Amino acid sequence: MNCVNSSRKIYVLDTTLRDGEQVPGAKLNLEEKMEVAKQLIRLQVDMMEVGFPSSSKGDFEAVRAISKIVGKDITVTALGRAVKSDIDAIYESLKEASSPMIHIVLGSSGVHIQKKFNKTPQEVLAMGVEAVKYAKKLMPMVQYSLEDASRSSFDYMWQTIEAVVKAGATIINITDTVGFAVPEEFGSLIYRINDRLKNLNPNVLLSVHCHNDTGLATANTLAAIRNGADKIECTINGIGERAGNTSLEEVVMGIKLHPEYYNGYTTIKTKEIYPTSRTVSAIMGIDVQVNKAITGENAFAHSSGIHQDGLLKSKKVYEIIEPEDIGAPPMELVLTARSGRHAFMHIIEKLGYQIIESQRESVYSDFLKMADQKKEVYDYDLEILMRQYPEETLKRERKVDLWELKDFEVIYNTKIPVATVSVKKGDRVSSKTQNGNGAIDALYSAIVEAVEIPVTLLEYRIHNISRGKEGLGKVSIQILYEGVLYEGKAIEKDIIRASGIALINAINKVLQIINE
């Protein structure tokens, strides 16, 4: 195993705006690309690949516009083939950037050389060398990517690397273009290349770019880092061509958890990981799968009674990453029929109720019946449940009254949807009417005005959790209040009602925090 200094920095190149945008249906306009780019700047990536300028005028203009807002601390690059016209397009689009880099890609595997180029290996190698020499005259930083490297002959790969480094390449990028590699073999390949490359020119960075066709992109990338790779290429949420690219958040947090094992660190601002994930998801219209590592909706949610009991005793029992470390909302205990008494009583007490000892089993039994019907039980449901019991069963110790959705009406037509809501908090009832761009927008506008808490809706999602006319719908939302994220969820047969209750649940979380 190659011994690398433990203070070694691993450079992170994000290609969400180039490879990530190749997802069908994810094409962004200039304003959307700029918003993603600004969030990537906040994330503090080291390098940002922002397009393929020779592909269209729109892509060229987007690359040029983004390059102007990226400061000197972040290298901005764009991709092109090993032809003069592509390199010229990269140069023209990046020439106003503070720290620009030309990125050239050329196939190195037998199938690419024979089927794609219909040339001899030496002819392809000569194309690469000439391209690097030409690019080097235009900009000091030049990255050369060996496309489909994981299916290439090692001898030919090294012959190519040696030639393009001597021609002036400053970064060599080994790509697993079709997700063919396996971690052990890919790690060994990187070790062999790194060993020779550091002897050839220790100033040249060794990079990897892995695809996820067989679900191994993160594993292959981490294996490469372990074996000497200096730089990684990845995307937010792992989006990209076909099955996607290496997920930035997974690799970054993997290194953060095991810096000694990987002999390195990144300078990514991890508290911006979750906001970046949600920004990309919202703008590209691609949902993050609920069980996605690090950034999925369930990544910090626990429904098993055994897990909930352990977590309430110590978070370290079942959590190796704090949600706050990546800027995510706090850990959530999801109450289900699998939840034990410990978790149930914890949430009840958090809502301000104390159940007398002799009635706890009866109340818990009623909760389980509700959980069997609703699948998941949230704060609002528990409030309804608690109202069924007489005062002698409960001791109300709530520090703050919470909002309840008493009634609502949504009138939806082709002109202006209108919603009227009535909400109650303690003895206070507030009713408001608002219009909106749609039924949910009108409903949410009315609720926000009624509760007089200026929150911003960041995410709204609907899930079907059962089928048929009597099926249940789950609504999950995220709101922003004074820079802090709050989640709200609700399950109902009526999806409009579920939407309103989800927002009320999120607003009540805000109330509980600001009144602590």
URBEL-V402467 format. One record per pair of residues at least 6 apart in sequence whose C-alpha atoms are under 7 Angstrom apart, sorted by sequence separation. I is the first residue (numbers start at 1). J is the second residue. If there is no record, write none. Layout:
# URBEL-V402467
i: <I | I>
j: <J | J>
This chain:
# URBEL-V402467
i: <21 | 53 | 54 | 80 | 94 | 107 | 113 | 136 | 211 | 238 | 239 | 259 | 281 | 290 | 291 | 293 | 302 | 311 | 323 | 324 | 371 | 411 | 412 | 423 | 424 | 436 | 448 | 466 | 479 | 480 | 492 | 52 | 53 | 80 | 113 | 135 | 210 | 238 | 255 | 281 | 289 | 290 | 291 | 292 | 310 | 311 | 323 | 411 | 422 | 423 | 435 | 465 | 478 | 479 | 491 | 51 | 113 | 238 | 288 | 290 | 291 | 323 | 410 | 411 | 422 | 423 | 434 | 464 | 465 | 478 | 479 | 490 | 67 | 238 | 256 | 410 | 422 | 464 | 465 | 478 | 53 | 80 | 235 | 237 | 238 | 255 | 409 | 410 | 421 | 422 | 463 | 464 | 477 | 478 | 210 | 234 | 235 | 236 | 307 | 409 | 421 | 434 | 462 | 463 | 477 | 490 | 51 | 78 | 90 | 194 | 234 | 235 | 236 | 408 | 409 | 420 | 421 | 434 | 462 | 463 | 476 | 477 | 490 | 50 | 208 | 234 | 235 | 236 | 408 | 420 | 433 | 462 | 476 | 489 | 234 | 252 | 407 | 408 | 419 | 420 | 432 | 461 | 462 | 475 | 476 | 488 | 407 | 419 | 461 | 475 | 488 | 17 | 406 | 407 | 418 | 419 | 460 | 461 | 474 | 475 | 489 | 405 | 406 | 418 | 432 | 460 | 474 | 488 | 277 | 405 | 406 | 417 | 418 | 432 | 459 | 460 | 473 | 474 | 488 | 404 | 405 | 416 | 417 | 431 | 459 | 472 | 473 | 487 | 403 | 404 | 416 | 417 | 430 | 458 | 472 | 473 | 486 | 208 | 274 | 403 | 404 | 417 | 457 | 458 | 472 | 82 | 106 | 207 | 403 | 417 | 457 | 458 | 471 | 473 | 76 | 77 | 80 | 81 | 82 | 206 | 207 | 208 | 209 | 300 | 402 | 419 | 456 | 457 | 470 | 475 | 486 | 75 | 76 | 77 | 78 | 79 | 80 | 81 | 82 | 206 | 207 | 208 | 209 | 249 | 401 | 418 | 419 | 455 | 456 | 474 | 475 | 53 | 74 | 75 | 76 | 77 | 78 | 79 | 80 | 81 | 144 | 149 | 150 | 205 | 206 | 207 | 208 | 209 | 308 | 401 | 417 | 421 | 455 | 456 | 477 | 52 | 72 | 75 | 77 | 143 | 149 | 150 | 205 | 420 | 421 | 455 | 476 | 47 | 48 | 49 | 50 | 51 | 52 | 67 | 71 | 72 | 142 | 143 | 144 | 145 | 146 | 148 | 149 | 412 | 419 | 475 | 46 | 47 | 48 | 49 | 50 | 51 | 52 | 68 | 142 | 143 | 144 | 145 | 146 | 147 | 148 | 217 | 218 | 37 | 45 | 46 | 47 | 48 | 49 | 64 | 67 | 68 | 141 | 142 | 143 | 144 | 145 | 146 | 148 | 217 | 218 | 222 | 410 | 63 | 64 | 67 | 145 | 147 | 148 | 150 | 213 | 301 | 302 | 303 | 14 | 18 | 150 | 179 | 212 | 300 | 301 | 302 | 303 | 337 | 13 | 17 | 18 | 30 | 34 | 54 | 132 | 136 | 179 | 212 | 218 | 300 | 301 | 302 | 303 | 12 | 13 | 14 | 15 | 17 | 18 | 60 | 102 | 171 | 172 | 173 | 174 | 175 | 176 | 177 | 178 | 179 | 211 | 212 | 218 | 301 | 303 | 305 | 309 | 410 | 12 | 13 | 14 | 15 | 17 | 18 | 129 | 133 | 170 | 171 | 172 | 173 | 174 | 175 | 176 | 177 | 179 | 182 | 186 | 190 | 194 | 211 | 212 | 304 | 305 | 309 | 337 | 359 | 11 | 12 | 13 | 14 | 15 | 54 | 125 | 129 | 132 | 133 | 170 | 171 | 172 | 173 | 174 | 175 | 176 | 178 | 179 | 210 | 211 | 303 | 304 | 305 | 308 | 336 | 337 | 53 | 128 | 132 | 171 | 173 | 183 | 187 | 191 | 210 | 226 | 303 | 53 | 132 | 183 | 187 | 190 | 191 | 225 | 226 | 356 | 101 | 108 | 129 | 179 | 182 | 186 | 190 | 355 | 356 | 102 | 103 | 104 | 105 | 106 | 107 | 108 | 109 | 190 | 336 | 355 | 53 | 101 | 102 | 103 | 104 | 105 | 106 | 107 | 108 | 109 | 183 | 187 | 237 | 336 | 354 | 355 | 101 | 102 | 103 | 104 | 105 | 106 | 107 | 108 | 236 | 335 | 336 | 353 | 354 | 105 | 109 | 110 | 334 | 335 | 353 | 354 | 109 | 250 | 335 | 353 | 108 | 109 | 250 | 352 | 353 | 82 | 249 | 352 | 353 | 82 | 352 | 84 | 91 | 351 | 352 | 83 | 87 | 82 | 108 | 237 | 274 | 275 | 271 | 273 | 274 | 271 | 272 | 273 | 274 | 270 | 271 | 272 | 270 | 271 | 444 | 443 | 405 | 404 | 403 | 403 | 402 | 378 | 378 | 400 | 400 | 374 | 380 | 379 | 329 | 329 | 329 | 2 | 20 | 23 | 15 | 22 | 23 | 11 | 12 | 13 | 14 | 15 | 16 | 20 | 21 | 22 | 10 | 11 | 12 | 13 | 14 | 15 | 16 | 20 | 10 | 11 | 12 | 13 | 14 | 19 | 20 | 19 | 45 | 4 | 44 | 2 | 43 | 44 | 1 | 2 | 43 | 43 | 42 | 43 | 39 | 36 | 36 | 32 | 6 | 10 | 8 | 9 | 10 | 11 | 8 | 9 | 10 | 6 | 7 | 8 | 9 | 5 | 6 | 26 | 4 | 26>
j: <27 | 59 | 60 | 86 | 100 | 113 | 119 | 142 | 217 | 244 | 245 | 265 | 287 | 296 | 297 | 299 | 308 | 317 | 329 | 330 | 377 | 417 | 418 | 429 | 430 | 442 | 454 | 472 | 485 | 486 | 498 | 59 | 60 | 87 | 120 | 142 | 217 | 245 | 262 | 288 | 296 | 297 | 298 | 299 | 317 | 318 | 330 | 418 | 429 | 430 | 442 | 472 | 485 | 486 | 498 | 59 | 121 | 246 | 296 | 298 | 299 | 331 | 418 | 419 | 430 | 431 | 442 | 472 | 473 | 486 | 487 | 498 | 76 | 247 | 265 | 419 | 431 | 473 | 474 | 487 | 63 | 90 | 245 | 247 | 248 | 265 | 419 | 420 | 431 | 432 | 473 | 474 | 487 | 488 | 221 | 245 | 246 | 247 | 318 | 420 | 432 | 445 | 473 | 474 | 488 | 501 | 63 | 90 | 102 | 206 | 246 | 247 | 248 | 420 | 421 | 432 | 433 | 446 | 474 | 475 | 488 | 489 | 502 | 63 | 221 | 247 | 248 | 249 | 421 | 433 | 446 | 475 | 489 | 502 | 248 | 266 | 421 | 422 | 433 | 434 | 446 | 475 | 476 | 489 | 490 | 502 | 422 | 434 | 476 | 490 | 503 | 33 | 422 | 423 | 434 | 435 | 476 | 477 | 490 | 491 | 505 | 422 | 423 | 435 | 449 | 477 | 491 | 505 | 295 | 423 | 424 | 435 | 436 | 450 | 477 | 478 | 491 | 492 | 506 | 423 | 424 | 435 | 436 | 450 | 478 | 491 | 492 | 506 | 423 | 424 | 436 | 437 | 450 | 478 | 492 | 493 | 506 | 229 | 295 | 424 | 425 | 438 | 478 | 479 | 493 | 104 | 128 | 229 | 425 | 439 | 479 | 480 | 493 | 495 | 99 | 100 | 103 | 104 | 105 | 229 | 230 | 231 | 232 | 323 | 425 | 442 | 479 | 480 | 493 | 498 | 509 | 99 | 100 | 101 | 102 | 103 | 104 | 105 | 106 | 230 | 231 | 232 | 233 | 273 | 425 | 442 | 443 | 479 | 480 | 498 | 499 | 78 | 99 | 100 | 101 | 102 | 103 | 104 | 105 | 106 | 169 | 174 | 175 | 230 | 231 | 232 | 233 | 234 | 333 | 426 | 442 | 446 | 480 | 481 | 502 | 78 | 98 | 101 | 103 | 169 | 175 | 176 | 231 | 446 | 447 | 481 | 502 | 74 | 75 | 76 | 77 | 78 | 79 | 94 | 98 | 99 | 169 | 170 | 171 | 172 | 173 | 175 | 176 | 439 | 446 | 502 | 74 | 75 | 76 | 77 | 78 | 79 | 80 | 96 | 170 | 171 | 172 | 173 | 174 | 175 | 176 | 245 | 246 | 66 | 74 | 75 | 76 | 77 | 78 | 93 | 96 | 97 | 170 | 171 | 172 | 173 | 174 | 175 | 177 | 246 | 247 | 251 | 439 | 93 | 94 | 97 | 175 | 177 | 178 | 180 | 243 | 331 | 332 | 333 | 45 | 49 | 181 | 210 | 243 | 331 | 332 | 333 | 334 | 368 | 45 | 49 | 50 | 62 | 66 | 86 | 164 | 168 | 211 | 244 | 250 | 332 | 333 | 334 | 335 | 45 | 46 | 47 | 48 | 50 | 51 | 93 | 135 | 204 | 205 | 206 | 207 | 208 | 209 | 210 | 211 | 212 | 244 | 245 | 251 | 334 | 336 | 338 | 342 | 443 | 46 | 47 | 48 | 49 | 51 | 52 | 163 | 167 | 204 | 205 | 206 | 207 | 208 | 209 | 210 | 211 | 213 | 216 | 220 | 224 | 228 | 245 | 246 | 338 | 339 | 343 | 371 | 393 | 46 | 47 | 48 | 49 | 50 | 89 | 160 | 164 | 167 | 168 | 205 | 206 | 207 | 208 | 209 | 210 | 211 | 213 | 214 | 245 | 246 | 338 | 339 | 340 | 343 | 371 | 372 | 89 | 164 | 168 | 207 | 209 | 219 | 223 | 227 | 246 | 262 | 339 | 90 | 169 | 220 | 224 | 227 | 228 | 262 | 263 | 393 | 139 | 146 | 167 | 217 | 220 | 224 | 228 | 393 | 394 | 141 | 142 | 143 | 144 | 145 | 146 | 147 | 148 | 229 | 375 | 394 | 93 | 141 | 142 | 143 | 144 | 145 | 146 | 147 | 148 | 149 | 223 | 227 | 277 | 376 | 394 | 395 | 142 | 143 | 144 | 145 | 146 | 147 | 148 | 149 | 277 | 376 | 377 | 394 | 395 | 147 | 151 | 152 | 376 | 377 | 395 | 396 | 152 | 293 | 378 | 396 | 152 | 153 | 294 | 396 | 397 | 127 | 294 | 397 | 398 | 128 | 398 | 131 | 138 | 398 | 399 | 131 | 135 | 131 | 157 | 288 | 326 | 327 | 324 | 326 | 327 | 325 | 326 | 327 | 328 | 325 | 326 | 327 | 326 | 327 | 500 | 500 | 501 | 504 | 504 | 508 | 508 | 489 | 490 | 512 | 515 | 491 | 505 | 505 | 485 | 486 | 487 | 191 | 235 | 240 | 233 | 240 | 241 | 230 | 231 | 232 | 233 | 234 | 235 | 239 | 240 | 241 | 230 | 231 | 232 | 233 | 234 | 235 | 236 | 240 | 231 | 232 | 233 | 234 | 235 | 240 | 241 | 241 | 268 | 228 | 268 | 227 | 268 | 269 | 227 | 228 | 269 | 272 | 272 | 273 | 276 | 279 | 280 | 283 | 260 | 264 | 263 | 264 | 265 | 266 | 264 | 265 | 266 | 263 | 264 | 265 | 266 | 263 | 264 | 284 | 263 | 285>
